């Protein structure tokens, strides 16, 4: 199968958009000495980190796990001005075809997202997420004074302001500074410098290379180990004087940081491209070192000629990148992570004579998250009611998007960060969404599955899937209960003849037997592949809680008083863990579905949010 990931391009001549981004990024060698910035030159051979100015404290000491309600925002900047009309295609509008001619994108019914709009066919995996309610399409985003300049527009979108002073800061940098996120709270992944988007005063941002090992992370060779340990020891007084202390501390902190963050460079990451960078971003989040803001970028969108082939490939790369991110992201974080995709402006409606498009105005932003209020937001601009330049009229100020994210996602004061008040949108959901495609919000089990994933009791049945209607096996049930209880260890082998060592459920079954929660099914067997019935499920939970007594009879018509599960079902109803299946029935012999199992455990835990 041909890869849709665009190979890394060798740029002979940087575009105007590339130059604009470079000028709006922090690079080593600029004015202002900083301990870890100095490292990029001093330790270049080791793939050292680059950091924003004035970061002086120990990074390792600042690595603090996320709080239970902390949310994560990942930004993907499409540098050069993405053509949103060929991304979210108004294929049913004759004006689109008249303006674009051979540049118009051919779409099929499966690409439709409603309102006469279609996602580009190369965004197939994003379309699957849209269908699951996890993609908010924010249409007609722009700002009043857009002058079609990469330099000005990129700076404004990074700053979150149209009034740029001599030394502008980034809206996410100002947020991070106010929230005191710490030195691992903000991470940029990419080969270039750290974008102004993350800049604010003394706030630091870690810059990670997509490839290569970090200095101090690999000590497999003895000479490397001795050299790295010697460098780290400089921080204990090996160099004297003010500059010496600063440099020595830099060496020590670089080694500490590498040790903290190098586990993110796991085997199996994509070799290159946005999928590599976003896959790495997911692994950084998974480390739970307190990272709340991650930025990555994808360049090459300034298409003034020969647009279609390159733009098609870029959208395929975007699609692969977003998919890689959510596939690698731990379910414990997926439910509180969102991805904002944005560009500095859109493109002109009419194609030019070089089969490309020129700089335009109103564009498309996307917010991708299990907690997104999926669908259409803002207003798709008219293709016939254009301004004097032939550009689209925008309907959403880009700062409205930022204000919404700050207030509703990051729990911050948007007016304080942006300097003015902006009306907010409704592209963030109520928190009931699930990270799984097949668990739509509003189902009786939605909140339960979300909690189960966040508590790392389940990782689903595959990327983005929970399979709520599948039946639960006894081996799976043992594993769920074991994880629910904190995965206690040290239990002796249960000795069941059908539970071999090394299976995913072996330790769980050993623990179940040691705790008296199961005695097996007879004949020294546990039957790990058999389906769990609702009566067995009730008994497992009842024994897990210590076989509490005294519950009044449930009164279900199909639960005989002498059945092995009768007391357990009575207790289940008394605790509010079950209400039966309707018609005064409990259906004790029916198999338990994964949705029912999630709900039972969630209610047992007290229905946590």
C-alpha positions, -999 to +999 in steps of 0.1 A: +000+000+000+014+034-010+022+057+020+002+089+020+028+106+042+047+132+023+085+127+024+105+155+039+110+181+013+144+195+006+138+232+003+163+249-020+147+283-016+126+291+015+092+306+008+080+339+022+059+319+047+090+299+058+109+332+063+080+347+083+078+317+106+115+317+111+115+353+121+087+346+145+105+318+162+132+317+189+166+304+179+198+299+197+223+327+195+198+356+199+203+382+225+197+372+261+217+345+278+199+314+291+215+283+306+196+258+285+197+278+253+235+278+256+233+240+255+222+239+219+256+251+208+276+235+236+260+200+232+250+201+196+265+167+189+241+152+214+209+166+200+204+190+229+172+208+237+164+244+228+145+265+253+130+300+255+150+326+274+155+328+312+147+293+322+170+288+353+155+262+376+158+224+375+136+210+349+135+176+365+123+190+398+095+208+379+080+177+364+046+176+381+018+151+370-014+166+356-042+172+380-074+152+375-092+181+358-063+195+338-069+196+300-043+195+272-042+216+241-022+206+210-019+231+182-011+223+145-001+253+125-005+250+087+021+274+076+016+293+043-021+298+042-042+267+038-068+266+010-099+259+031-121+257+000-102+227-011-102+213+025-138+217+033-152+216-002-184+234-011-189+208-039-227+216-043-220+253-050-217+260-088-197+291-079-170+269-065-166+250-097-168+281-118-140+297-098-117+267-095-122+249-128-097+220-130-085+228-095-119+218-080-117+187-058-138+157-068-157+142-038-180+114-031-211+109-009-189+094+018-170+127+022-202+147+030-204+165+063-237+182+056-246+217+046-235+210+011-199+206+023-174+178+019-141+170+036-113+164+011-111+127+003-076+125+017-091+134+051-108+100+055-097+093+090-107+128+101-141+122+085-145+091+107-139+113+137-163+138+124-190+111+121-183+102+157-190+138+167-153+145+175-145+173+150-158+209+152-155+227+119-151+264+126-159+281+093-153+317+081-125+326+105-105+357+099-099+393+110-110+427+096-077+442+086-061+412+068-035+425+044-025+391+029+009+392+045+025+360+060+046+382+083+017+403+097-010+376+097+012+349+113+023+373+140-013+383+147-025+347+149+004+338+172-001+368+194-038+366+196-039+403+188-040+427+158-020+453+177+016+442+176+042+460+197+079+459+192+083+426+211+050+407+208+043+376+229+021+346+221-014+341+234-005+306+246+027+318+261+008+344+281-017+317+292+012+294+303+028+322+323-004+331+341-012+294+348+024+288+360+026+256+341+062+249+348+090+241+325+076+209+311+042+224+308+048+238+273+065+217+246+072+225+209+081+196+186+099+204+154+133+211+137+129+249+137+129+273+166+101+277+192+073+298+177+063+331+191+029+315+198+045+301+230+065+332+240+058+353+271+083+371+293+103+346+314+081+316+306+101+287+292+091+262+265+110+230+258+119+224+221+122+187+211+137+174+179+114+149+161+143+125+156+175+117+173+184+109+209+185+136+236+218+144+252+222+122+283+194+098+275+216+070+260+243+056+283+246+022+268+283+027+259+307+031+288+324+061+272+291+078+268+281+071+304+314+085+318+312+116+296+276+123+305+280+117+342+311+141+341+290+167+324+262+163+349+287+166+378+296+201+366+265+212+383+280+202+417+307+228+415+330+216+387+331+251+372+334+283+392+322+319+386+289+333+376+291+321+340+305+288+352+276+282+376+251+290+348+268+267+323+272+239+348+236+241+358+227+240+321+246+207+317+230+191+347+195+202+337+200+190+301+208+155+314+179+156+338+155+167+311+167+140+287+162+113+313+127+126+320+115+130+284+135+104+264+110+076+271+087+094+247+109+083+218+094+048+217+098+022+191+072+022+163+069+059+158+065+069+121+098+076+105+091+112+094+065+138+087+036+151+108+027+116+120+061+113+136+058+147+153+022+142+165+029+106+175+058+119+196+035+146+210+011+119+222+039+100+239+051+132+257+016+137+270+015+100+281+046+105+303+023+127+325+051+152+333+027+181+335+026+189+298-005+209+289+004+228+257+021+211+227+027+228+194+037+213+160+037+227+125+032+216+089+046+238+062+042+241+025+007+256+021+017+287+001+005+274-032+007+300-059+012+275-087+006+238-093-014+236-061-035+204-063-008+176-061+011+192-032-020+203-013-036+168-017-005+153-002-003+178+027-039+170+036-031+133+036-002+141+059-024+161+082-049+132+083-022+107+091-008+130+118-040+135+137-048+098+135-013+089+148-018+113+177-051+099+189-040+063+182-009+067+205-026+089+231-034+070+263-071+067+270-063+082+304-056+115+286-077+112+254-109+124+270-093+157+281-071+165+250-080+187+221-062+195+188-066+229+172-057+231+135-052+266+121-035+286+094-027+323+091-053+330+064-072+313+036-068+316-002-084+336-029-117+321-043-107+322-079-078+301-091-049+320-107-034+314-141-007+291-127-031+265-114-027+279-078-044+303-055-032+336-041-035+349-005-070+353+007-089+360+039-115+339+057-103+303+065-111+272+084-101+262+119-108+227+133-110+215+169-106+178+172-113+161+205-135+134+221-150+164+240-157+186+209-192+197+201-188+181+167-204+197+136-205+231+120-197+263+138-194+299+126-207+305+091-195+293+057-188+325+036-206+332+004-186+325-028-205+352-047-207+380-021-170+389-021-151+420-010-134+444-034-104+422-038-124+391-046-120+376-011-144+360+012-160+379+041-152+364+075-179+358+101-158+347+131-129+367+145-100+343+152-098+357+187-133+343+194-118+308+189-090+316+213-114+330+239-135+299+237-105+276+242-091+298+271-124+300+290-141+267+282-111+243+277-082+258+297-102+274+324-085+307+320-095+344+319-097+351+282-099+388+286-068+389+307-048+368+282-061+385+250-064+420+264-100+424+252-133+406+255-146+385+226-178+365+223-174+328+226-185+299+204-200+265+213-176+240+198-166+225+231-190+199+245-204+193+279-178+167+289-199+137+283-182+126+251-160+095+248-127+091+231-141+060+214-158+064+180-184+038+188-195+054+221-216+084+212-225+110+238-259+106+254-259+068+257-266+054+292-230+040+292-211+071+278-200+086+311-191+052+324-169+043+295-152+077+297-144+071+333-132+036+327-108+048+301-096+078+322-090+054+351-070+031+328-093+002+335-098-002+297-079+008+266-106-003+243-106-031+217-087-012+191-077+024+181-107+045+189-130+015+195-147+003+227-171-022+212-199-016+237-222-044+224-195-071+226-199-097+253-174-099+282-154-130+288-145-143+322-108-136+316-117-100+306-139-096+337-111-108+359-088-082+343-114-054+347-119-062+384-081-065+390-075-031+374-104-015+392-088-026+425-054-011+416-038-042+401-026-057+434+002-082+430+018-111+450-011-136+447-001-172+445-009-191+413-046-201+413-036-234+397-065-235+373-057-260+345-070-237+318-052-206+329-016-208+316+011-184+327+017-153+306-019-146+295-032-110+299-056-123+326-033-147+345-024-124+374-059-112+376-073-147+380-047-156+406-057-125+426-095-133+421-089-168+435-067-156+464-094-130+474-122-156+473-140-137+445-140-168+423-138-206+429-138-214+392-164-234+373-155-268+386-130-294+375-101-271+384-111-248+356-118-211+353-131-210+317-115-177+309-130-176+273-166-182+284-190-153+285-199-138+318-235-139+327-253-111+345-258-134+375-220-141+376-212-105+372-234-096+402-217-123+422-182-111+413-190-075+423-207-086+456-177-107+466-154-079+456-171-057+481-169-084+509-203-101+504-223-074+523-256-087+537-289-073+548-302-060+515-339-065+510-350-089+483-348-073+448-381-089+438-371-095+402-394-122+387-365-142+372-343-143+403-351-173+425-343-168+462-321-199+463-299-190+432-262-185+439-265-150+427-297-140+446-281-121+475-257-104+451-286-092+429-305-080+459-274-060+470-269-047+434-304-032+433-301-019+469-269-001+460-284+014+428-259-005+406-287-021+386-323-014+378-328-046+358-336-049+322-373-039+324-405-058+331-393-065+367-366-088+352-328-090+358-320-115+331-294-134+352-285-158+324-279-132+297-243-124+288-229-091+300-220-066+273-190-043+276-214-013+280-232-030+309-199-039+325-187-004+323-219+009+338-218-016+367-182-007+376-189+030+373-219+029+396-199+007+420-173+034+421-200+060+429-206+073+394-175+096+394-173+125+370 
